[in-house]
């Protein structure tokens, strides 16, 4: 059984994710979150007590809008198109080739399929950069089209903090540097 959120903010974050999973439009999500926050501020009541679990409340909102309950498989089928799946596979393979290329470069060996390690590394990095740029552009387009806006203030209620993006970018970079260092340490 999932643990109940401990703060209003975490309950609202869980609700936002549940509403997105049920494909509730961004404008309605903003209204629902504003209603929850206003109710909690006015009554002092915990959101769990007033509305139940985030998933149950998201189901109530989605059902009231007449949105189908397709489950995870149906959601993924609608959310992931053929080109998106191809990009995901290309990104995954590029990550593998990049990690192998960096290790091989550090170890002074040839890369996959006997290619020079520097060539495998460069090609993988270019494919990874292109796929990442495509994904970011698509995300910005989709986010702008269905943003979660607070009807009281006009502010984006699902904004991602800059430090989180920095950590999200830094973790793979640190791991890739680790691959190169590991290759250096593996030299015979």
Backbone bond lengths (Angstrom), bond angles and torsions (degrees), N, CA, C in turn:
res aa  C-N    CA-C-N  psi(-1)  N-CA   C-N-CA  omega(-1)  CA-C   N-CA-C  phi
1 X - - - 1.455 - - 1.528 108.24 -
2 X 1.363 119.34 128.75 1.453 120.79 -178.76 1.523 110.91 -66.42
3 X 1.310 113.69 145.35 1.458 120.56 179.32 1.527 109.61 -71.23
4 X 1.317 116.89 138.73 1.469 121.58 179.88 1.527 109.48 -70.96
5 X 1.343 117.44 140.43 1.465 120.52 177.71 1.529 110.17 -59.44
6 X 1.328 115.78 144.87 1.460 119.71 -173.91 1.523 113.20 -96.35
7 X 1.318 119.07 -18.82 1.460 121.00 -179.70 1.519 109.79 -126.22
8 X 1.318 114.93 163.49 1.466 119.76 176.97 1.529 109.55 -60.44
9 X 1.336 116.14 -43.13 1.473 119.83 -178.49 1.527 111.09 -61.94
10 X 1.337 117.60 -44.23 1.466 118.79 -179.21 1.532 110.79 -69.40
11 X 1.348 117.90 -34.60 1.456 120.49 176.44 1.530 109.89 -63.25
12 X 1.343 115.81 -43.75 1.469 120.07 179.25 1.526 111.34 -66.48
13 X 1.338 118.21 -36.99 1.466 120.97 176.18 1.525 110.66 -62.17
14 X 1.333 115.96 -43.95 1.466 119.76 177.82 1.530 110.77 -63.78
15 X 1.333 116.20 -40.41 1.462 120.23 178.43 1.526 110.77 -62.26
16 X 1.322 116.53 -43.62 1.464 120.54 179.04 1.529 110.47 -57.77
17 X 1.327 117.07 -46.00 1.469 120.19 179.15 1.524 111.50 -63.20
18 X 1.319 116.54 -42.08 1.466 120.33 179.51 1.530 111.45 -64.97
19 X 1.328 116.63 -39.43 1.468 120.41 178.12 1.526 110.66 -67.08
20 X 1.334 117.52 -40.34 1.467 120.85 176.88 1.522 110.49 -62.39
21 X 1.333 116.26 -42.09 1.463 120.24 -179.92 1.530 111.33 -63.12
22 X 1.314 117.13 -30.83 1.465 121.30 177.38 1.524 111.55 -87.11
23 X 1.337 117.56 3.45 1.464 124.80 177.07 1.521 113.38 62.78
24 X 1.328 115.89 37.55 1.460 120.82 173.90 1.528 106.93 -73.57
25 X 1.335 119.14 135.08 1.471 121.01 -179.66 1.534 112.04 -59.46
26 X 1.328 115.52 146.86 1.455 121.46 -177.32 1.517 114.04 -55.29
27 X 1.327 117.07 -40.40 1.469 120.03 -179.76 1.529 110.76 -61.74
28 X 1.328 116.53 -41.56 1.472 119.89 179.64 1.524 110.58 -69.73
29 X 1.332 117.51 -36.28 1.461 120.46 176.91 1.520 109.85 -60.19
30 X 1.335 116.77 -43.77 1.457 120.40 177.48 1.513 112.14 -59.14
31 X 1.326 116.55 -42.11 1.470 120.72 178.45 1.528 111.08 -64.10
32 X 1.323 116.89 -44.07 1.462 121.22 -178.54 1.528 110.12 -63.79
33 X 1.332 117.10 -46.01 1.467 120.06 179.45 1.525 111.22 -62.38
34 X 1.336 116.41 -40.20 1.470 120.06 178.58 1.523 110.45 -64.69
35 X 1.333 116.64 -40.82 1.465 120.32 178.15 1.529 110.90 -62.04
36 X 1.326 117.04 -44.14 1.460 121.21 179.95 1.522 110.04 -62.84
37 X 1.329 116.43 -48.81 1.461 120.16 -178.44 1.525 111.64 -62.64
38 X 1.316 116.97 -40.86 1.474 120.18 178.15 1.522 110.78 -64.61
39 X 1.321 116.98 -44.24 1.467 120.79 -179.91 1.528 110.46 -60.56
40 X 1.316 116.17 -46.42 1.462 120.52 -178.64 1.530 110.48 -64.20
41 X 1.333 117.38 -40.57 1.469 121.23 -179.96 1.536 111.05 -66.52
42 X 1.325 117.10 -39.21 1.463 121.01 -177.20 1.524 113.05 -75.82
43 X 1.332 116.74 -38.30 1.466 119.82 -173.57 1.523 113.76 -99.57
44 X 1.335 117.06 -22.40 1.457 120.16 -175.07 1.517 112.63 76.30
45 X 1.309 116.00 2.83 1.464 122.09 -179.43 1.530 109.41 -77.35
46 X 1.311 117.57 143.64 1.463 121.51 176.59 1.528 109.16 -70.43
47 X 1.324 118.30 144.99 1.470 119.52 -178.67 1.528 112.62 -61.35
48 X 1.349 117.71 -32.97 1.462 120.05 178.39 1.525 110.70 -61.92
49 X 1.337 115.87 -38.20 1.458 119.75 -178.94 1.526 111.32 -72.04
50 X 1.325 116.29 -39.10 1.463 120.50 -175.93 1.526 112.82 -79.60
51 X 1.336 116.93 -37.92 1.461 119.98 -170.60 1.529 114.27 -120.52
52 X 1.324 117.99 -8.06 1.457 120.63 -176.41 1.520 110.63 84.77
53 X 1.314 116.26 -156.28 1.469 119.83 -179.24 1.526 109.22 -75.92
54 X 1.332 116.92 153.93 1.472 119.25 177.80 1.530 112.76 -56.31
55 X 1.320 117.11 -39.90 1.468 120.60 -179.10 1.525 111.24 -65.35
56 X 1.328 116.21 -44.43 1.468 119.29 -179.81 1.528 111.16 -64.18
57 X 1.321 115.84 -41.67 1.466 118.47 -179.42 1.531 110.56 -68.79
58 X 1.326 117.16 -38.06 1.471 120.25 176.52 1.524 110.02 -62.05
59 X 1.327 116.65 -39.66 1.467 119.97 177.38 1.521 111.03 -62.89
60 X 1.345 117.57 -40.72 1.464 120.95 178.31 1.527 110.66 -61.62
61 X 1.331 116.54 -45.50 1.470 121.12 -179.25 1.532 110.03 -63.92
62 X 1.322 116.47 -47.61 1.467 120.35 -178.80 1.522 111.46 -64.49
63 X 1.331 116.97 -40.36 1.470 120.34 178.36 1.526 110.59 -63.46
64 X 1.343 116.38 -39.51 1.467 120.45 179.15 1.532 110.77 -63.68
65 X 1.344 116.47 -29.29 1.465 120.45 177.81 1.527 112.39 -86.41
66 X 1.325 116.25 -4.92 1.461 120.34 179.74 1.519 113.67 77.79
67 X 1.323 117.22 23.89 1.464 120.69 -179.91 1.522 110.09 -82.30
68 X 1.325 117.73 138.57 1.471 120.35 -175.74 1.528 112.00 -71.96
69 X 1.323 114.75 152.84 1.471 121.63 174.13 1.515 107.26 -99.12
70 X 1.319 116.95 90.06 1.454 120.66 -177.14 1.518 112.33 -93.03
71 X 1.312 118.34 -11.25 1.449 120.97 -177.77 1.523 111.23 77.22
72 X 1.305 115.87 -177.79 1.460 121.62 -175.76 1.523 112.12 -64.54
73 X 1.317 117.65 -42.44 1.465 120.35 -178.37 1.527 110.63 -62.96
74 X 1.320 116.84 -45.00 1.466 119.93 178.48 1.514 112.02 -64.24
75 X 1.337 116.01 -40.46 1.468 120.42 177.91 1.520 110.02 -61.65
76 X 1.325 117.48 -46.74 1.471 120.55 -179.81 1.528 111.35 -64.65
77 X 1.328 116.29 -38.15 1.463 120.01 -179.82 1.536 110.63 -61.94
78 X 1.342 116.28 -40.06 1.466 119.76 178.66 1.517 112.16 -78.00
79 X 1.333 116.96 -31.69 1.459 120.67 -173.12 1.527 112.93 -82.48
80 X 1.325 118.28 -30.32 1.462 121.17 -174.84 1.522 109.12 -109.83
81 X 1.317 115.18 113.23 1.467 119.90 178.50 1.523 109.63 -90.28
82 X 1.311 116.39 171.03 1.465 121.82 178.58 1.521 113.14 -55.25
83 X 1.348 118.43 -51.45 1.469 118.99 179.21 1.537 112.51 -61.11
84 X 1.322 117.05 -36.51 1.466 119.65 177.85 1.522 111.03 -63.95
85 X 1.319 116.38 -39.87 1.456 120.73 179.03 1.523 110.51 -65.34
86 X 1.322 117.05 -41.43 1.472 120.42 177.49 1.524 111.07 -63.05
87 X 1.328 117.32 -41.43 1.468 120.77 177.97 1.519 109.87 -63.65
88 X 1.322 117.65 -41.40 1.461 120.86 179.36 1.524 111.50 -62.16
89 X 1.328 116.87 -42.17 1.469 120.72 178.35 1.529 109.61 -65.95
90 X 1.326 117.00 -43.79 1.469 120.27 179.03 1.525 111.19 -61.95
91 X 1.326 117.10 -40.89 1.464 120.47 178.36 1.528 110.80 -65.43
92 X 1.314 116.74 -42.53 1.463 119.90 178.82 1.516 112.07 -62.15
93 X 1.324 116.62 -46.08 1.465 120.19 178.12 1.523 111.28 -64.73
94 X 1.319 116.65 -39.14 1.463 120.54 178.87 1.521 111.19 -63.45
95 X 1.326 116.61 -39.38 1.470 120.09 176.88 1.527 110.56 -61.10
96 X 1.320 115.59 -43.36 1.469 119.68 179.32 1.530 110.77 -63.94
97 X 1.326 116.89 -47.44 1.466 120.65 -179.34 1.528 110.72 -64.65
98 X 1.338 117.22 -38.88 1.462 120.41 178.26 1.525 110.75 -63.69
99 X 1.321 117.66 -45.88 1.468 120.68 179.02 1.524 110.57 -62.16
100 X 1.336 116.98 -45.03 1.458 120.36 178.33 1.525 111.12 -64.03
101 X 1.338 116.62 -41.50 1.462 120.18 179.26 1.521 112.22 -62.56
102 X 1.330 116.42 -41.87 1.469 119.68 178.60 1.525 110.99 -66.29
103 X 1.330 116.83 -42.48 1.465 119.55 177.78 1.533 109.34 -61.42
104 X 1.330 116.40 -47.55 1.459 120.74 -178.52 1.521 111.24 -63.88
105 X 1.313 116.16 -39.05 1.466 120.67 177.68 1.528 110.03 -60.85
106 X 1.323 116.27 -46.61 1.463 120.20 178.60 1.513 112.50 -65.13
107 X 1.329 117.13 -37.65 1.461 121.75 -177.39 1.522 112.47 -81.84
108 X 1.340 116.54 -9.36 1.462 119.88 -179.44 1.512 113.00 74.36
109 X 1.319 117.04 29.73 1.466 122.34 -179.13 1.519 109.89 -111.55
110 X 1.342 115.61 173.69 1.458 119.19 173.96 1.520 108.44 -81.17
111 X 1.339 115.72 158.58 1.457 120.89 -179.06 1.514 111.40 -85.78
112 X 1.313 115.37 -164.45 1.462 121.57 178.42 1.522 111.14 -57.59
113 X 1.313 115.22 146.54 1.465 122.70 176.54 1.518 112.03 57.60
114 X 1.335 117.81 22.99 1.459 121.82 178.44 1.517 114.73 75.45
115 X 1.342 116.93 8.39 1.468 120.02 178.08 1.522 110.11 -71.94
116 X 1.319 117.39 152.06 1.459 118.28 172.65 1.538 109.08 -59.19
117 X 1.313 116.40 139.15 1.466 121.15 -175.69 1.527 111.23 -59.35
118 X 1.333 117.20 -38.51 1.468 119.54 -178.75 1.520 110.50 -65.08
119 X 1.343 117.65 -36.82 1.468 120.69 -179.44 1.533 110.68 -68.67
120 X 1.332 116.89 -45.15 1.463 119.99 178.01 1.524 110.40 -60.42
121 X 1.331 116.65 -39.97 1.459 121.36 -179.47 1.525 110.67 -65.14
122 X 1.316 117.16 -46.01 1.469 120.80 -178.06 1.524 110.84 -66.20
123 X 1.328 117.37 -46.23 1.466 120.34 -179.56 1.527 110.52 -62.04
124 X 1.320 117.07 -44.59 1.464 120.24 179.61 1.522 111.15 -63.59
125 X 1.334 116.99 -40.53 1.466 120.55 179.71 1.523 110.99 -64.68
126 X 1.323 117.50 -39.55 1.473 120.81 179.44 1.536 110.49 -66.66
127 X 1.325 117.22 -45.14 1.468 120.39 179.04 1.528 109.76 -63.57
128 X 1.321 116.78 -41.96 1.459 121.29 179.17 1.530 111.33 -63.32
129 X 1.318 117.17 -42.84 1.468 120.98 178.83 1.531 110.91 -64.52
130 X 1.328 117.25 -43.41 1.465 120.44 -179.85 1.531 111.15 -65.21
131 X 1.318 116.90 -44.33 1.464 120.17 179.16 1.518 112.16 -65.84
132 X 1.324 116.78 -38.55 1.461 120.56 178.17 1.524 110.35 -65.93
133 X 1.321 117.11 -42.79 1.467 120.68 178.59 1.527 110.40 -61.55
134 X 1.324 117.29 -41.75 1.471 120.74 178.48 1.527 110.62 -62.29
135 X 1.325 116.13 -43.73 1.457 120.92 -179.14 1.526 111.34 -64.96
136 X 1.321 116.96 -42.03 1.468 120.86 179.49 1.526 110.31 -64.73
137 X 1.338 117.30 -44.56 1.473 120.58 178.72 1.524 111.07 -60.54
138 X 1.327 116.45 -45.02 1.468 120.24 -179.88 1.525 110.30 -63.96
139 X 1.314 117.22 -40.24 1.463 120.99 178.51 1.516 112.08 -63.77
140 X 1.321 116.65 -40.72 1.475 120.12 178.63 1.519 111.03 -65.41
141 X 1.334 116.53 -41.56 1.472 120.00 178.45 1.525 110.29 -62.05
142 X 1.323 115.53 -47.80 1.466 119.75 -177.94 1.522 110.85 -66.57
143 X 1.306 117.05 -41.23 1.466 121.38 -178.71 1.521 110.09 -64.56
144 X 1.324 117.58 -41.38 1.457 120.41 179.22 1.518 112.16 -66.55
145 X 1.331 115.89 -34.57 1.461 120.38 -178.14 1.526 112.04 -73.93
146 X 1.317 117.35 -27.58 1.459 120.27 -176.14 1.527 110.89 -136.00
147 X 1.325 116.14 48.16 1.462 121.60 -177.95 1.525 110.77 -68.07
148 X 1.324 115.28 152.38 1.466 121.86 176.59 1.526 106.31 -97.40
149 X 1.327 114.72 100.53 1.467 121.34 -174.27 1.531 109.71 -107.52
150 X 1.328 115.59 133.91 1.462 121.71 176.81 1.530 108.05 -71.23
151 X 1.337 118.41 117.75 1.469 119.86 -178.17 1.534 112.97 -66.65
152 X 1.334 117.02 -18.25 1.465 120.50 -179.80 1.522 112.10 -80.43
153 X 1.353 116.59 -35.92 1.467 120.07 -173.14 1.523 114.10 -120.66
154 X 1.319 117.18 -19.30 1.461 120.51 -175.26 1.521 112.88 82.36
155 X 1.336 117.87 4.02 1.465 122.17 -178.85 1.532 110.50 -81.23
156 X 1.318 114.73 151.81 1.461 121.27 176.44 1.527 108.19 -72.66
157 X 1.329 116.76 122.22 1.464 120.97 -177.07 1.529 112.22 -89.72
158 X 1.312 117.67 -5.45 1.462 120.89 -178.93 1.522 110.84 -121.85
159 X 1.320 116.79 29.89 1.461 120.67 -179.26 1.528 110.41 -67.57
160 X 1.313 116.07 144.29 1.454 121.95 178.56 1.527 107.62 -100.69
161 X 1.326 116.18 127.36 1.461 120.65 -179.63 1.525 110.32 -64.19
162 X 1.330 116.22 142.42 1.459 121.71 -178.48 1.517 113.25 -58.21
163 X 1.334 117.84 -36.08 1.464 119.97 -179.06 1.523 110.67 -66.92
164 X 1.328 117.02 -30.08 1.467 119.24 178.50 1.525 110.58 -68.95
165 X 1.325 116.12 -38.62 1.462 119.44 176.60 1.520 110.79 -65.75
166 X 1.342 116.63 -38.56 1.460 120.33 178.57 1.528 110.72 -63.25
167 X 1.326 117.22 -42.63 1.462 120.50 178.40 1.526 110.03 -66.13
168 X 1.333 115.98 -40.74 1.457 120.63 179.53 1.526 111.19 -60.52
169 X 1.326 117.75 -36.53 1.460 121.57 178.23 1.526 111.45 -80.29
170 X 1.333 117.41 -34.85 1.464 120.73 -174.62 1.520 112.86 -72.31
171 X 1.309 118.60 -35.98 1.460 120.79 -175.95 1.533 112.09 -59.14
172 X 1.338 119.98 -50.98 1.471 117.65 179.16 1.529 112.49 -65.55
173 X 1.327 117.27 -33.35 1.470 119.39 178.85 1.530 109.52 -63.38
174 X 1.321 117.08 -45.25 1.466 120.85 178.81 1.531 110.19 -61.48
175 X 1.312 117.13 -42.01 1.461 120.52 179.41 1.524 111.52 -65.54
176 X 1.314 117.42 -38.86 1.464 120.17 178.65 1.529 111.29 -68.48
177 X 1.313 117.20 -38.69 1.469 120.24 174.40 1.531 108.90 -61.30
178 X 1.340 115.77 -39.34 1.467 120.14 176.44 1.525 112.11 -60.29
179 X 1.332 117.44 -36.44 1.474 120.43 177.32 1.525 110.52 -62.58
180 X 1.339 115.46 -44.53 1.474 118.99 179.79 1.529 110.55 -64.83
181 X 1.329 116.57 -44.92 1.474 120.34 178.94 1.532 110.08 -62.63
182 X 1.331 116.75 -41.13 1.465 119.90 177.14 1.515 110.96 -59.28
183 X 1.329 117.14 -41.54 1.458 120.45 177.36 1.521 111.15 -63.11
184 X 1.337 116.72 -41.34 1.473 119.70 177.17 1.527 111.08 -60.56
185 X 1.329 116.31 -43.23 1.457 120.25 -178.87 1.527 112.21 -69.71
186 X 1.332 117.16 -23.12 1.468 121.42 -178.96 1.518 112.44 -84.58
187 X 1.314 117.46 -6.24 1.481 119.35 -179.60 1.515 110.23 -57.97
188 X 1.307 114.87 138.80 1.476 119.09 -179.79 1.506 110.77 -88.59
